[in-house]
Amino acid sequence: MDSLEVELERARELSVSNLADAIESIGFECTRCGGCCKAAEDEDGTTESHTATVFPEEIRSIQESEEYDWRDVARPMPYGLTEGEDGPTGETFEWALQTDSCGDCTFYDDGGDGDGACTIYGDRPLLCQTYPFSVGLGGTSQPMGEAVDEEGMVRAHECEGLGRDISREDAETLAATLKERAIRELEEAIGVRDNYEPTDVDGVVVHDSEGAKRPDGSNI
């Protein structure tokens, strides 16, 4: 597998025009169904909470614009944590957008009529801005979707908005954001790797590109 630095260089060399060609070929328009914002139900009937990666600077941006506390915006990524007698414990990597009691993104408003809306739309994370697309580079978040171009670089997760007409301008805007996301994800992965140090503290520890943090975002 290529190193993260090699993959980062590949991300920086991605052609926005080529990415836009792939997006335009399949088409996309958000239907505001909320499928990417709500908890999902597995085949066995269990509910899996919404999990969307959010970077430290994105958390702070949302905090500043809405005057939220860190925990209002983000929660530790659940992978790697276990439920102990006094609550979750363990080490995990990165942050996920906070969820409500139903497992939906806390910033999703269903509107009561199925016409949902994001309450932090202008500050939503790069992952949300580019869903349902991703790029097929090692070290990036790759939804389990099908390739939509011959090179297999652009992937599309299942979404009812796919197959709808998209203008070239919108395709290029989305493509540019998709490239930005790929670069940022790899920069974050490198930062996590370089700043990781095992810790021996009680409770939950989150390792991000800035080091080890507690669930409230404070440094350890």
WOGI-V675971 format. One record per residue. N is the residue number from 0. RES is the residue in three letters. SS is DSSP state (H for helix, E for strand, - for the rest). PSI is psi as a letter, one per 20 degrees, with the letter a starting at -180 (999 if undefined). OMEGA is omega as a letter, one per 20 degrees, with the letter a starting at -180 (999 if undefined). Layout:
n->N res->RES ss->SS psi->PSI omega->OMEGA
n->N res->RES ss->SS psi->PSI omega->OMEGA
This chain:
n->0 res->MET ss->- psi->p omega->r
n->1 res->ASP ss->- psi->q omega->r
n->2 res->SER ss->- psi->r omega->r
n->3 res->LEU ss->H psi->h omega->r
n->4 res->GLU ss->H psi->h omega->r
n->5 res->VAL ss->H psi->g omega->r
n->6 res->GLU ss->H psi->h omega->r
n->7 res->LEU ss->H psi->g omega->r
n->8 res->GLU ss->H psi->h omega->r
n->9 res->ARG ss->H psi->h omega->r
n->10 res->ALA ss->H psi->g omega->a
n->11 res->ARG ss->H psi->h omega->a
n->12 res->GLU ss->- psi->i omega->r
n->13 res->LEU ss->- psi->p omega->r
n->14 res->SER ss->- psi->o omega->r
n->15 res->VAL ss->H psi->h omega->r
n->16 res->SER ss->H psi->g omega->r
n->17 res->ASN ss->H psi->h omega->r
n->18 res->LEU ss->H psi->g omega->r
n->19 res->ALA ss->H psi->h omega->r
n->20 res->ASP ss->H psi->g omega->a
n->21 res->ALA ss->H psi->g omega->r
n->22 res->ILE ss->H psi->g omega->a
n->23 res->GLU ss->H psi->h omega->a
n->24 res->SER ss->H psi->h omega->r
n->25 res->ILE ss->H psi->h omega->r
n->26 res->GLY ss->- psi->q omega->r
n->27 res->PHE ss->E psi->p omega->r
n->28 res->GLU ss->- psi->p omega->a
n->29 res->CYS ss->- psi->p omega->r
n->30 res->THR ss->- psi->i omega->a
n->31 res->ARG ss->- psi->k omega->r
n->32 res->CYS ss->- psi->h omega->a
n->33 res->GLY ss->- psi->j omega->a
n->34 res->GLY ss->- psi->h omega->a
n->35 res->CYS ss->- psi->j omega->a
n->36 res->CYS ss->- psi->i omega->a
n->37 res->LYS ss->- psi->r omega->r
n->38 res->ALA ss->- psi->q omega->a
n->39 res->ALA ss->E psi->q omega->r
n->40 res->GLU ss->E psi->p omega->r
n->41 res->ASP ss->- psi->r omega->a
n->42 res->GLU ss->- psi->h omega->a
n->43 res->ASP ss->- psi->j omega->r
n->44 res->GLY ss->- psi->i omega->r
n->45 res->THR ss->- psi->q omega->a
n->46 res->THR ss->E psi->p omega->r
n->47 res->GLU ss->E psi->p omega->a
n->48 res->SER ss->- psi->q omega->r
n->49 res->HIS ss->- psi->p omega->a
n->50 res->THR ss->- psi->o omega->r
n->51 res->ALA ss->- psi->p omega->a
n->52 res->THR ss->E psi->p omega->r
n->53 res->VAL ss->E psi->p omega->a
n->54 res->PHE ss->- psi->q omega->a
n->55 res->PRO ss->H psi->g omega->a
n->56 res->GLU ss->H psi->h omega->r
n->57 res->GLU ss->H psi->h omega->r
n->58 res->ILE ss->H psi->g omega->a
n->59 res->ARG ss->H psi->h omega->r
n->60 res->SER ss->H psi->g omega->r
n->61 res->ILE ss->H psi->g omega->r
n->62 res->GLN ss->H psi->g omega->a
n->63 res->GLU ss->H psi->h omega->a
n->64 res->SER ss->H psi->h omega->a
n->65 res->GLU ss->H psi->i omega->a
n->66 res->GLU ss->- psi->l omega->r
n->67 res->TYR ss->- psi->q omega->r
n->68 res->ASP ss->- psi->r omega->a
n->69 res->TRP ss->H psi->g omega->a
n->70 res->ARG ss->H psi->h omega->r
n->71 res->ASP ss->H psi->h omega->a
n->72 res->VAL ss->H psi->g omega->a
n->73 res->ALA ss->E psi->q omega->r
n->74 res->ARG ss->E psi->q omega->r
n->75 res->PRO ss->E psi->p omega->r
n->76 res->MET ss->- psi->p omega->a
n->77 res->PRO ss->- psi->i omega->a
n->78 res->TYR ss->- psi->p omega->a
n->79 res->GLY ss->- psi->i omega->a
n->80 res->LEU ss->- psi->q omega->r
n->81 res->THR ss->E psi->q omega->a
n->82 res->GLU ss->E psi->o omega->r
n->83 res->GLY ss->E psi->a omega->a
n->84 res->GLU ss->- psi->h omega->a
n->85 res->ASP ss->- psi->k omega->a
n->86 res->GLY ss->E psi->a omega->a
n->87 res->PRO ss->E psi->q omega->r
n->88 res->THR ss->E psi->q omega->r
n->89 res->GLY ss->E psi->a omega->r
n->90 res->GLU ss->E psi->q omega->r
n->91 res->THR ss->E psi->r omega->a
n->92 res->PHE ss->E psi->p omega->r
n->93 res->GLU ss->- psi->r omega->a
n->94 res->TRP ss->E psi->q omega->r
n->95 res->ALA ss->E psi->q omega->r
n->96 res->LEU ss->E psi->q omega->a
n->97 res->GLN ss->- psi->q omega->r
n->98 res->THR ss->E psi->r omega->r
n->99 res->ASP ss->- psi->a omega->a
n->100 res->SER ss->- psi->i omega->r
n->101 res->CYS ss->- psi->i omega->a
n->102 res->GLY ss->- psi->j omega->r
n->103 res->ASP ss->- psi->q omega->r
n->104 res->CYS ss->E psi->p omega->a
n->105 res->THR ss->- psi->i omega->a
n->106 res->PHE ss->- psi->j omega->r
n->107 res->TYR ss->E psi->p omega->r
n->108 res->ASP ss->E psi->o omega->a
n->109 res->ASP ss->- psi->i omega->r
n->110 res->GLY ss->- psi->i omega->r
n->111 res->GLY ss->- psi->i omega->a
n->112 res->ASP ss->- psi->j omega->r
n->113 res->GLY ss->- psi->j omega->r
n->114 res->ASP ss->- psi->m omega->a
n->115 res->GLY ss->- psi->r omega->r
n->116 res->ALA ss->E psi->q omega->r
n->117 res->CYS ss->E psi->p omega->a
n->118 res->THR ss->- psi->i omega->r
n->119 res->ILE ss->- psi->k omega->a
n->120 res->TYR ss->H psi->g omega->a
n->121 res->GLY ss->H psi->i omega->a
n->122 res->ASP ss->H psi->j omega->a
n->123 res->ARG ss->- psi->q omega->a
n->124 res->PRO ss->- psi->r omega->a
n->125 res->LEU ss->H psi->h omega->r
n->126 res->LEU ss->H psi->g omega->a
n->127 res->CYS ss->H psi->h omega->a
n->128 res->GLN ss->H psi->h omega->a
n->129 res->THR ss->H psi->i omega->r
n->130 res->TYR ss->- psi->p omega->j
n->131 res->PRO ss->- psi->k omega->a
n->132 res->PHE ss->E psi->q omega->r
n->133 res->SER ss->E psi->r omega->r
n->134 res->VAL ss->E psi->q omega->a
n->135 res->GLY ss->- psi->m omega->r
n->136 res->LEU ss->- psi->q omega->r
n->137 res->GLY ss->- psi->p omega->r
n->138 res->GLY ss->- psi->i omega->r
n->139 res->THR ss->- psi->r omega->r
n->140 res->SER ss->- psi->o omega->a
n->141 res->GLN ss->- psi->o omega->r
n->142 res->PRO ss->- psi->q omega->a
n->143 res->MET ss->- psi->m omega->a
n->144 res->GLY ss->- psi->r omega->a
n->145 res->GLU ss->E psi->q omega->r
n->146 res->ALA ss->E psi->p omega->a
n->147 res->VAL ss->- psi->j omega->r
n->148 res->ASP ss->- psi->r omega->a
n->149 res->GLU ss->- psi->h omega->a
n->150 res->GLU ss->- psi->i omega->a
n->151 res->GLY ss->- psi->j omega->a
n->152 res->MET ss->- psi->h omega->a
n->153 res->VAL ss->E psi->p omega->r
n->154 res->ARG ss->E psi->q omega->r
n->155 res->ALA ss->E psi->p omega->r
n->156 res->HIS ss->- psi->q omega->r
n->157 res->GLU ss->- psi->p omega->a
n->158 res->CYS ss->- psi->p omega->a
n->159 res->GLU ss->- psi->i omega->r
n->160 res->GLY ss->- psi->i omega->r
n->161 res->LEU ss->E psi->q omega->r
n->162 res->GLY ss->- psi->i omega->r
n->163 res->ARG ss->- psi->q omega->a
n->164 res->ASP ss->- psi->q omega->r
n->165 res->ILE ss->- psi->p omega->r
n->166 res->SER ss->- psi->q omega->r
n->167 res->ARG ss->H psi->h omega->a
n->168 res->GLU ss->H psi->g omega->a
n->169 res->ASP ss->H psi->h omega->r
n->170 res->ALA ss->H psi->g omega->a
n->171 res->GLU ss->H psi->h omega->r
n->172 res->THR ss->H psi->g omega->r
n->173 res->LEU ss->H psi->g omega->r
n->174 res->ALA ss->H psi->g omega->r
n->175 res->ALA ss->H psi->h omega->r
n->176 res->THR ss->H psi->h omega->r
n->177 res->LEU ss->H psi->g omega->r
n->178 res->LYS ss->H psi->g omega->r
n->179 res->GLU ss->H psi->g omega->r
n->180 res->ARG ss->H psi->g omega->a
n->181 res->ALA ss->H psi->g omega->r
n->182 res->ILE ss->H psi->g omega->a
n->183 res->ARG ss->H psi->h omega->r
n->184 res->GLU ss->H psi->g omega->a
n->185 res->LEU ss->H psi->h omega->r
n->186 res->GLU ss->H psi->g omega->r
n->187 res->GLU ss->H psi->g omega->r
n->188 res->ALA ss->H psi->g omega->r
n->189 res->ILE ss->H psi->g omega->r
n->190 res->GLY ss->H psi->g omega->r
n->191 res->VAL ss->H psi->g omega->a
n->192 res->ARG ss->H psi->g omega->a
n->193 res->ASP ss->H psi->h omega->a
n->194 res->ASN ss->H psi->j omega->a
n->195 res->TYR ss->- psi->p omega->r
n->196 res->GLU ss->- psi->p omega->r
n->197 res->PRO ss->- psi->q omega->r
n->198 res->THR ss->- psi->q omega->r
n->199 res->ASP ss->- psi->m omega->r
n->200 res->VAL ss->- psi->q omega->r
n->201 res->ASP ss->- psi->q omega->r
n->202 res->GLY ss->- psi->b omega->a
n->203 res->VAL ss->E psi->p omega->r
n->204 res->VAL ss->E psi->p omega->r
n->205 res->VAL ss->E psi->p omega->r
n->206 res->HIS ss->E psi->o omega->r
n->207 res->ASP ss->E psi->a omega->a
n->208 res->SER ss->- psi->i omega->a
n->209 res->GLU ss->- psi->i omega->r
n->210 res->GLY ss->E psi->a omega->a
n->211 res->ALA ss->E psi->p omega->a
n->212 res->LYS ss->E psi->q omega->r
n->213 res->ARG ss->- psi->r omega->a
n->214 res->PRO ss->- psi->i omega->r
n->215 res->ASP ss->- psi->j omega->r
n->216 res->GLY ss->- psi->i omega->r
n->217 res->SER ss->- psi->q omega->a
n->218 res->ASN ss->E psi->q omega->r
n->219 res->ILE ss->- psi->999 omega->999
